[in-house]
Amino acid sequence: MRSDSGPGPSDSRSGPRGGRPRSAEADAAILEATRAALGELGWTKLTMGDVAARAGVAKTTLYRRWPSKSELVVDAVAALFDSMELADLGSLAADVESAVLQFAALLERPETKTALMAVIAESTRDEALRRRIRVSIVERQKRLVLLGRERAQARGELPYEPDAVTADRTADLIFDVIAGAVVNRTMVSAQPVDGPWARTFTELLLGGLTPR
């Protein structure tokens, strides 16, 4: 279940530089308009002016919140990932399978696929954008790994780590393995992530390559 204390879609951005307070409704409308425009127009044809018109806000309002198209698109996609929830299905294997299928379904959405491919390409030339992706998407979604591990440890399915450093490294590795496999399968290999694949992947993840 999603934690209510987790950061929201706009937490990675700095606050407004004076003037009227930011409107959560306006932010939500802008991010929704961005996703709609991405799905219809794609990355190349998407413009800040089009997003502003769709959201019903002035371009100056949009630029005060997001100085560039890349930053806007990252936050629009981050809001989608924030909607992911980790179901408590009673076992670590079932929880992992569910998360894998949910993540893959999200990546199959045209706006998600278009946005991720574009901003990742842009980030190879922009360290600030790479950092924004890491903070807004990667770091925030590690909450699912932490929650799943906590549940599995409470059930006795996973051991507790000996210290905080080891726990952090393990969480990073789990996230990298799951996210990397699903992204490669859906966006690079263009292969389906269905129930049998998710089950086989989960068995490999939890059991390893060789018998213990």
MOQUI-V775011 format. One record per pair of residues at least 4 apart in sequence whose ideal C-beta (glycine too) atoms are under 8 Angstrom apart, sorted by the first residue. I is the first residue (numbers start at 1). J is the second residue. If there is no record, write none. Layout:
BEGIN
i=I j=J
i=I j=J
END
This chain:
BEGIN
i=1 j=85
i=1 j=86
i=1 j=87
i=1 j=88
i=1 j=147
i=2 j=6
i=2 j=84
i=2 j=85
i=2 j=86
i=2 j=143
i=3 j=143
i=3 j=147
i=6 j=82
i=6 j=140
i=6 j=143
i=7 j=11
i=7 j=12
i=7 j=82
i=7 j=140
i=8 j=82
i=9 j=27
i=9 j=28
i=9 j=31
i=9 j=75
i=9 j=78
i=9 j=79
i=9 j=82
i=10 j=22
i=10 j=24
i=10 j=27
i=10 j=75
i=11 j=140
i=12 j=75
i=12 j=78
i=12 j=132
i=12 j=135
i=12 j=136
i=12 j=140
i=13 j=65
i=13 j=66
i=13 j=71
i=13 j=75
i=15 j=22
i=16 j=20
i=16 j=21
i=16 j=22
i=16 j=64
i=16 j=65
i=17 j=64
i=19 j=64
i=22 j=26
i=22 j=27
i=22 j=65
i=23 j=27
i=24 j=28
i=25 j=29
i=26 j=30
i=26 j=55
i=26 j=57
i=26 j=61
i=27 j=31
i=27 j=65
i=28 j=32
i=29 j=33
i=29 j=55
i=29 j=56
i=29 j=57
i=30 j=34
i=30 j=51
i=30 j=52
i=30 j=55
i=30 j=57
i=30 j=62
i=30 j=65
i=30 j=66
i=30 j=72
i=31 j=35
i=31 j=75
i=31 j=76
i=31 j=79
i=32 j=36
i=32 j=55
i=33 j=37
i=33 j=51
i=33 j=52
i=33 j=54
i=33 j=55
i=34 j=38
i=34 j=46
i=34 j=51
i=34 j=72
i=34 j=73
i=34 j=76
i=35 j=39
i=35 j=76
i=35 j=77
i=35 j=80
i=35 j=111
i=35 j=115
i=36 j=40
i=36 j=54
i=36 j=111
i=37 j=41
i=37 j=46
i=37 j=50
i=37 j=51
i=37 j=54
i=38 j=42
i=38 j=43
i=38 j=46
i=38 j=73
i=38 j=76
i=38 j=110
i=38 j=111
i=38 j=114
i=38 j=115
i=39 j=109
i=39 j=110
i=39 j=111
i=39 j=114
i=41 j=45
i=41 j=46
i=41 j=50
i=42 j=46
i=42 j=114
i=43 j=73
i=43 j=114
i=43 j=115
i=43 j=117
i=43 j=118
i=46 j=50
i=46 j=51
i=46 j=69
i=46 j=73
i=47 j=51
i=47 j=69
i=48 j=52
i=48 j=59
i=48 j=62
i=48 j=63
i=48 j=66
i=48 j=69
i=48 j=72
i=49 j=53
i=49 j=59
i=50 j=54
i=51 j=55
i=51 j=62
i=51 j=72
i=52 j=57
i=52 j=58
i=52 j=59
i=52 j=61
i=52 j=62
i=55 j=62
i=57 j=61
i=57 j=62
i=58 j=62
i=59 j=63
i=60 j=64
i=61 j=65
i=62 j=66
i=62 j=72
i=63 j=67
i=65 j=72
i=66 j=71
i=66 j=72
i=66 j=75
i=67 j=71
i=68 j=72
i=69 j=73
i=70 j=74
i=70 j=118
i=70 j=119
i=70 j=122
i=70 j=123
i=70 j=126
i=70 j=129
i=71 j=75
i=71 j=129
i=71 j=132
i=72 j=76
i=73 j=77
i=73 j=115
i=73 j=118
i=73 j=119
i=74 j=78
i=74 j=115
i=74 j=119
i=74 j=129
i=74 j=132
i=74 j=133
i=74 j=136
i=74 j=137
i=75 j=79
i=75 j=136
i=76 j=80
i=76 j=111
i=76 j=115
i=77 j=81
i=77 j=111
i=77 j=112
i=77 j=115
i=77 j=116
i=77 j=119
i=77 j=137
i=78 j=82
i=78 j=136
i=78 j=137
i=78 j=140
i=79 j=83
i=80 j=106
i=80 j=109
i=80 j=111
i=80 j=112
i=81 j=106
i=81 j=137
i=81 j=140
i=81 j=141
i=82 j=140
i=84 j=99
i=84 j=102
i=84 j=103
i=84 j=106
i=84 j=141
i=84 j=144
i=85 j=102
i=86 j=95
i=86 j=98
i=86 j=99
i=86 j=144
i=86 j=147
i=86 j=148
i=87 j=95
i=87 j=98
i=88 j=95
i=88 j=151
i=89 j=94
i=89 j=95
i=89 j=98
i=90 j=94
i=91 j=95
i=91 j=155
i=91 j=157
i=92 j=96
i=92 j=148
i=92 j=151
i=92 j=152
i=92 j=155
i=92 j=157
i=92 j=158
i=92 j=206
i=93 j=97
i=93 j=202
i=93 j=203
i=93 j=206
i=94 j=98
i=95 j=99
i=95 j=148
i=95 j=151
i=95 j=152
i=96 j=100
i=96 j=148
i=96 j=178
i=96 j=202
i=96 j=205
i=96 j=206
i=97 j=101
i=97 j=195
i=97 j=198
i=97 j=199
i=97 j=202
i=98 j=102
i=99 j=103
i=99 j=144
i=99 j=148
i=99 j=178
i=100 j=104
i=100 j=178
i=100 j=182
i=100 j=193
i=100 j=198
i=100 j=201
i=100 j=202
i=101 j=105
i=101 j=193
i=101 j=194
i=101 j=195
i=101 j=198
i=102 j=106
i=103 j=107
i=103 j=178
i=103 j=179
i=103 j=182
i=104 j=108
i=104 j=182
i=104 j=185
i=104 j=186
i=104 j=193
i=104 j=198
i=105 j=109
i=106 j=112
i=107 j=112
i=107 j=113
i=107 j=116
i=107 j=182
i=107 j=183
i=107 j=186
i=107 j=187
i=108 j=112
i=108 j=113
i=108 j=186
i=109 j=113
i=110 j=114
i=111 j=115
i=112 j=116
i=113 j=117
i=113 j=186
i=113 j=187
i=114 j=118
i=115 j=119
i=116 j=120
i=116 j=183
i=116 j=187
i=117 j=121
i=117 j=187
i=118 j=122
i=119 j=123
i=119 j=129
i=119 j=133
i=120 j=124
i=120 j=133
i=122 j=126
i=122 j=129
i=123 j=127
i=123 j=129
i=123 j=130
i=123 j=133
i=124 j=130
i=126 j=130
i=127 j=131
i=128 j=132
i=129 j=133
i=130 j=134
i=131 j=135
i=132 j=136
i=133 j=137
i=133 j=138
i=134 j=138
i=134 j=139
i=135 j=139
i=135 j=140
i=136 j=140
i=137 j=141
i=138 j=142
i=138 j=175
i=138 j=179
i=141 j=145
i=141 j=175
i=141 j=179
i=142 j=146
i=142 j=171
i=142 j=172
i=142 j=175
i=143 j=147
i=144 j=148
i=145 j=149
i=145 j=171
i=145 j=174
i=145 j=175
i=145 j=178
i=146 j=150
i=146 j=171
i=147 j=151
i=148 j=152
i=149 j=153
i=149 j=158
i=149 j=170
i=149 j=171
i=149 j=174
i=150 j=154
i=151 j=155
i=152 j=157
i=152 j=158
i=153 j=157
i=153 j=158
i=153 j=159
i=153 j=160
i=161 j=166
i=161 j=167
i=161 j=170
i=162 j=166
i=163 j=167
i=164 j=168
i=165 j=169
i=166 j=170
i=167 j=171
i=168 j=172
i=169 j=173
i=170 j=174
i=171 j=175
i=172 j=176
i=173 j=177
i=174 j=178
i=175 j=179
i=176 j=180
i=177 j=181
i=177 j=205
i=178 j=182
i=178 j=205
i=179 j=183
i=180 j=184
i=181 j=185
i=181 j=201
i=182 j=186
i=182 j=193
i=183 j=187
i=183 j=188
i=184 j=188
i=184 j=189
i=185 j=189
i=185 j=191
i=185 j=193
i=185 j=197
i=186 j=190
i=186 j=191
i=186 j=192
i=186 j=193
i=191 j=197
i=192 j=197
i=193 j=197
i=193 j=198
i=194 j=198
i=195 j=199
i=196 j=200
i=197 j=201
i=198 j=202
i=199 j=203
i=200 j=204
i=201 j=205
i=202 j=206
i=203 j=207
i=204 j=208
i=204 j=209
i=207 j=212
i=208 j=212
END
